[in-house]
Amino acid sequence: MIRDPIVEEVHRVREKMLDECGDDLDRLLELCRVTDPKLQERLVTMEMLEARRAAQPVQAAAGSTPLR
C-alpha cells in the first residue's frame, strides 16, 4: 500500500477532533456545523444517505450473469 502523507494527516486530524468530542460522532458533526457553516452543504446525514440509496436503482456488476 502506498503511503500518502496528506491522507495520513487528515486521519490524524479527524482522530484528534473525534477525541475532543469524546468519540461522539454527533458532537463532531455539530462542531463542524458550528465551526464552518459552509460545511453544512457537504455534510451528509444517515437519513439523506438512505434516501439517496433508496432513489438509486440497483445495477448489476459488469460481466455478471442475471439471476433467473
N, C-alpha and C positions, 0 to 999 in steps of 0.2 A: 504494500500500500504506500502511496506517495504521501509524504508529509507536506502539509500546506500550513505555513506559519500564520496566515490570515485566518484560516478556519480554526486553528488551534486557539488563537486569541479570542475569536468570537465565542468559542466554547468556554474559555476561562472567564470571560466577562459575564456570560449567561449564568454560569455556576455561581459566581460571586453575587450577582443580583438575586438569584434564587435563594442563596444562603441568607442574604439580608432580609428576605421576605419570609424567613422561617420555612423554606421549602414549600410554600403555599403558592401554587400556580395562579390562583385567582388574585392574590395580592400582587404578584409580579405583573400580571396584565393590567391591574388597576394602576400600579406605579407607572407603567408605560403610558397609559392613557393620560394620567395627570402630568407626567413629565413632558410629554410631547404630544399635544393634541393632533398633530399631523399624522401620527401613527395610527389613529383610530381607523382610517380608511384601509390600513394594511393589516390590522388585527382581525382574526377570524375566530368566531365563537363556535362551539360544537354544534349549536343549532344551525348556524349558517353553513357549516360543513355538511351536516346531514341533509339539509335542504338541497344543497348543490349536488350531492351524490344521488339523491332521490330523483332529481330532474335529469340526470345524465343516463342515456340508455347504456345497457351493458353491451360491450363489444367483445367479440371473440378474438383471441390472440391470433396473430398472423400465422398461417400454416396449420391451424388447429382443425380438427375434424368436428363437424357439427354433431350434437347429441341427437339420437333418434329415439 
